[in-house]
Amino acid sequence: MVGAGFLISGPGDEVRRDRANTVGGFTLIELLVVVAVIAVLIGVLLPALGKARASARRVQCASNQRQIAMGWSMYSHDWRSIVVPGQSGRFSETPRNIFDVGNGKQYRPKWFVVLGALSEIHAYHNPSPDREDEHTIQIDNELFICSETPDWTSTRNSSYGYNHQFLGNTRFVNDSENEGFINFPVLISAISAPASTVMFSDSMGTAAGKPADQRTENREDGSRDPDLLALGGHGYIIDPPRLTGDCDYADRRNRSAAHRSAPHERHGEMANIAYCDGHVEGKKLTELGYQIHADGSVAHSVNEETGQTATNQFFSGRNRDADPPTLSGAPVGSGSR
């Protein structure tokens, strides 16, 4: 009580002071509970956020592929209905290897670079007629770089691989420029089932024939991995599911089952696939006709573990299985099933 200028404390004042000291505070147990709840929320939300980001990258990649497919169609319709080849053969006379790609001259341009000549969709701004730059020029147009593999920027070890064996292979029969091309020209009218014919896809490159746990990082400088294990090696072209003993491979120096190429299941265990009618779908390799061994390596033709055989139905252009063109120049489809 207050009296005569003095403050006199009563017995209830201590209780009131204790309450004042605790108002707005938390006990240790309460803080631990809050921290635990936040940790649970983070554990729930982070995977969902990661999936949302992965989904966004998949959608962006599919959008890229649709735009490239439009460029492919523009090229074929403007170039006497001839489909763009995977890459030109290497002629002995240097001038025959240099092409106008719309924004300059390039030594043996890859298929997606050639598109720029007519579609004005350029993969990079600094083409070079120098042979030394054939594989090392860096792609600087994000349209040609999968959002899931942003560092795969060289023209050789790149993100997207073309169905070159059936759509246009200008390497030489028997590796001799005097004997003509393996499979060129290919007219767009020859693709009788465009909606079920792969144009290009996310590419694993020549790492596809190796066990999954042996594959190494992409070599973004465009160099060749001496161990041939790097993801995206010769990624600009893909091999069809079923190969034969007399067909070409993505890597012409190493034509064997261990060094085959294939699409890359980089989007939630699926690969984005662009088809010749311009639509894009996500597919597993097995849905495209590939056979996969237990160690993750892609089979040459037959999966010895299951006895199942791969099929080129979605690569041949005719919605049925067919042998890939031969190195000796035998007609396409001579071994059709």
C-alpha positions in Angstrom: 0.0 0.0 0.0 1.0 3.6 -0.4 1.2 5.9 2.6 3.1 8.9 3.8 5.4 8.8 0.7 6.4 5.2 1.3 5.9 2.2 -1.0 4.8 -0.7 1.1 4.8 -4.2 -0.5 2.1 -6.7 0.3 2.3 -10.5 0.1 0.6 -10.5 -3.4 3.2 -8.3 -5.0 5.8 -11.1 -5.3 3.4 -13.3 -7.2 2.6 -10.4 -9.5 6.3 -9.8 -10.2 6.8 -13.5 -11.1 3.9 -13.4 -13.5 5.3 -10.2 -15.1 8.6 -11.9 -15.6 7.1 -14.8 -17.6 4.5 -13.0 -19.7 5.5 -13.3 -23.5 8.2 -15.9 -22.9 8.6 -19.6 -23.8 9.8 -22.4 -21.7 12.6 -24.7 -23.1 10.1 -27.5 -23.8 7.9 -25.1 -25.8 10.9 -24.0 -27.9 11.9 -27.6 -28.5 8.4 -28.4 -29.7 8.4 -25.4 -32.1 11.8 -26.4 -33.5 10.6 -30.0 -34.0 7.5 -28.8 -35.8 9.5 -26.6 -38.1 11.9 -29.5 -38.9 9.0 -31.7 -39.8 7.5 -29.0 -42.1 10.9 -28.6 -43.8 11.1 -32.3 -44.3 7.7 -32.4 -45.9 8.1 -29.2 -48.0 11.6 -29.6 -49.4 10.9 -32.8 -51.4 7.8 -31.3 -52.7 9.7 -28.2 -53.7 12.4 -30.3 -55.3 9.8 -32.2 -57.4 8.1 -28.9 -58.4 11.5 -27.6 -59.6 12.2 -30.8 -61.5 8.8 -30.7 -63.1 9.5 -27.1 -64.2 12.8 -28.2 -65.8 11.0 -31.0 -67.6 8.4 -28.6 -69.0 11.1 -26.2 -70.1 13.0 -28.9 -71.8 9.8 -30.1 -73.6 9.2 -26.5 -74.7 12.7 -26.3 -76.1 12.3 -29.5 -78.0 9.0 -28.4 -79.6 10.6 -25.2 -80.9 13.6 -27.2 -82.3 11.1 -29.6 -84.0 9.5 -26.6 -85.6 12.9 -25.5 -87.0 13.4 -29.1 -88.3 10.1 -29.0 -90.1 10.9 -25.5 -91.6 14.2 -26.8 -92.8 12.8 -29.9 -94.5 10.0 -28.0 -96.2 12.3 -25.3 -97.5 15.1 -27.6 -98.5 13.4 -29.6 -101.2 11.7 -31.8 -98.6 15.0 -33.3 -97.5 15.4 -34.0 -93.8 18.5 -32.5 -92.1 21.2 -35.1 -91.6 23.0 -35.8 -88.3 26.3 -34.4 -89.5 28.1 -34.2 -92.8 30.7 -36.8 -93.7 34.4 -35.7 -93.5 35.5 -35.1 -97.1 39.2 -35.1 -98.0 38.9 -31.7 -99.6 38.5 -29.1 -96.7 36.2 -26.7 -98.6 33.6 -29.4 -99.0 33.4 -29.6 -95.2 32.5 -26.0 -94.6 28.8 -24.9 -94.6 26.9 -21.7 -94.3 24.8 -22.0 -91.1 23.0 -18.7 -91.5 25.2 -16.6 -89.2 28.6 -17.7 -90.5 30.6 -20.6 -91.8 31.0 -23.8 -89.8 33.3 -26.8 -90.3 31.0 -30.0 -90.4 28.1 -28.5 -88.4 25.9 -30.8 -86.3 22.2 -31.2 -87.3 20.9 -28.6 -84.8 23.4 -26.1 -86.1 22.5 -26.6 -89.7 18.8 -25.7 -88.8 19.9 -22.1 -88.4 20.6 -21.8 -92.1 16.9 -21.7 -92.9 15.1 -21.4 -89.6 17.3 -18.6 -88.2 17.5 -20.5 -84.9 21.2 -20.4 -84.2 22.8 -22.7 -81.6 25.7 -20.3 -81.1 26.9 -16.9 -82.3 30.5 -17.7 -83.2 30.6 -20.4 -86.0 34.0 -21.3 -87.2 35.3 -22.9 -90.4 38.4 -24.2 -88.5 38.5 -28.0 -88.1 40.0 -27.6 -84.6 36.7 -26.0 -83.5 34.4 -28.8 -84.9 33.5 -30.2 -81.5 34.6 -27.5 -79.0 32.5 -24.5 -79.8 30.1 -23.8 -76.9 26.4 -23.6 -77.4 25.2 -20.3 -76.1 21.5 -20.5 -77.1 19.6 -22.1 -74.1 17.1 -23.5 -76.5 19.6 -26.3 -77.4 20.6 -27.0 -73.8 18.4 -29.2 -71.6 17.5 -27.4 -68.4 18.4 -30.6 -66.5 22.0 -30.7 -67.9 22.9 -26.9 -68.1 26.6 -27.7 -68.3 26.4 -29.9 -71.4 27.3 -27.1 -73.8 29.8 -28.5 -76.3 28.5 -29.4 -79.8 29.8 -32.9 -79.5 28.8 -33.9 -76.0 25.5 -32.0 -76.1 22.0 -32.5 -74.5 19.9 -33.6 -77.5 20.6 -36.6 -79.8 19.2 -37.0 -83.3 17.8 -40.2 -84.9 20.5 -40.0 -87.5 20.5 -43.6 -88.6 17.0 -43.4 -90.0 16.6 -39.7 -90.7 19.8 -38.8 -92.3 23.3 -40.3 -92.0 25.9 -38.6 -94.3 28.8 -40.7 -93.2 30.3 -42.6 -96.0 29.5 -46.2 -97.1 32.4 -48.3 -96.1 34.0 -45.1 -94.8 34.9 -44.1 -98.4 33.7 -40.8 -99.7 33.7 -42.3 -103.2 30.9 -44.8 -102.4 28.3 -42.3 -101.3 26.4 -41.7 -98.1 25.1 -44.4 -95.7 21.5 -43.0 -95.7 21.0 -39.7 -97.4 19.0 -37.9 -98.7 15.9 -38.9 -96.7 12.7 -37.2 -97.9 10.1 -36.1 -95.4 7.5 -38.0 -97.4 9.4 -41.2 -96.6 8.4 -40.9 -93.0 5.0 -42.5 -93.2 4.3 -42.5 -89.5 5.6 -39.1 -88.2 3.6 -39.2 -85.0 5.4 -42.4 -83.9 8.8 -41.6 -85.3 11.5 -40.3 -82.9 13.2 -37.1 -84.3 15.5 -36.5 -81.3 15.6 -36.9 -77.6 17.4 -36.2 -74.4 20.7 -38.0 -75.0 22.9 -40.1 -72.8 25.5 -40.4 -75.5 27.9 -43.4 -75.7 27.7 -43.9 -71.9 24.5 -45.8 -72.6 26.3 -49.1 -73.2 28.1 -48.9 -69.8 26.8 -50.1 -66.4 25.2 -47.1 -64.7 27.7 -47.0 -61.8 30.6 -46.7 -64.2 29.4 -43.6 -66.1 31.3 -40.4 -65.4 30.6 -36.7 -65.7 30.0 -35.0 -69.1 33.1 -33.4 -70.7 31.7 -29.9 -71.4 34.8 -28.9 -73.3 33.8 -31.2 -76.2 36.8 -33.5 -75.7 36.6 -37.3 -76.1 36.8 -39.2 -72.8 39.8 -41.6 -73.2 37.9 -44.2 -71.1 34.7 -43.7 -73.1 32.6 -43.6 -69.9 31.5 -39.9 -69.9 27.8 -39.1 -70.1 26.8 -37.3 -73.3 29.8 -38.5 -75.4 28.7 -37.9 -79.0 25.4 -36.9 -77.5 24.3 -35.0 -80.6 23.1 -38.3 -82.1 21.5 -41.4 -80.7 21.5 -45.0 -81.8 18.1 -46.8 -82.3 17.2 -49.6 -79.9 18.2 -52.6 -82.1 21.6 -52.5 -83.7 23.1 -55.1 -86.1 26.6 -56.3 -86.9 26.8 -54.1 -90.0 25.4 -50.8 -89.0 26.8 -47.5 -87.9 27.1 -46.2 -84.3 27.1 -42.7 -82.8 30.9 -43.0 -82.3 32.3 -44.1 -85.7 35.7 -44.9 -84.1 34.2 -47.3 -81.6 31.4 -49.3 -83.3 30.5 -51.9 -80.6 27.8 -52.7 -78.1 29.7 -51.2 -75.2 29.9 -47.8 -76.9 26.3 -47.5 -78.2 24.2 -44.4 -77.6 20.7 -44.0 -76.4 18.2 -41.5 -74.9 18.7 -40.3 -71.3 16.1 -40.8 -68.6 16.9 -37.5 -66.8 13.4 -36.2 -66.1 12.0 -38.3 -63.2 13.3 -41.6 -64.8 11.9 -40.5 -68.2 13.4 -39.0 -71.3 11.7 -36.2 -73.3 11.2 -37.3 -76.9 10.4 -35.1 -79.9 8.6 -36.8 -82.7 8.5 -36.0 -86.4 5.0 -34.5 -86.2 6.3 -32.0 -83.7 4.8 -33.3 -80.5 6.9 -34.1 -77.4 6.4 -36.9 -74.8 8.1 -38.2 -71.8 9.0 -41.9 -72.3 11.0 -44.6 -70.5 13.6 -46.3 -72.7 11.8 -49.6 -72.6 8.7 -47.9 -74.0 10.8 -46.8 -77.0 11.9 -50.4 -77.7 15.2 -50.5 -75.8 16.3 -53.4 -73.7 18.1 -52.6 -70.4 20.4 -55.0 -68.5 20.2 -55.3 -64.7 23.3 -53.2 -64.3 21.6 -50.3 -66.2 23.6 -50.7 -69.5 21.5 -50.6 -72.7 21.6 -53.8 -74.7 22.9 -54.0 -78.3 19.8 -55.8 -79.5 19.0 -58.7 -77.3 18.8 -58.7 -73.5 20.6 -61.9 -72.7 19.2 -61.8 -69.2 15.5 -61.9 -70.3 15.8 -63.2 -73.9 13.8 -60.1 -75.1 14.8 -58.3 -78.3 14.8 -54.6 -78.9 12.7 -53.0 -81.6 13.2 -50.1 -83.9 9.5 -49.5 -84.4 9.6 -45.9 -83.2 12.7 -45.0 -85.1 12.3 -46.5 -88.6 9.7 -43.9 -89.8 7.2 -46.5 -90.7 5.9 -47.6 -87.3 7.4 -51.1 -87.6 10.7 -52.7 -86.8 13.5 -52.4 -89.4 17.2 -52.9 -89.5 19.2 -49.7 -89.4 21.0 -48.8 -92.7 24.2 -50.8 -93.2 27.8 -49.6 -93.5 28.0 -51.4 -96.8 25.1 -49.5 -98.3 22.4 -52.2 -98.4 18.9 -50.7 -98.8 17.2 -49.6 -95.6 14.8 -52.2 -94.4 16.4 -55.2 -96.0 16.3 -56.9 -92.6 12.8 -55.6 -91.6 10.7 -57.6 -89.3 
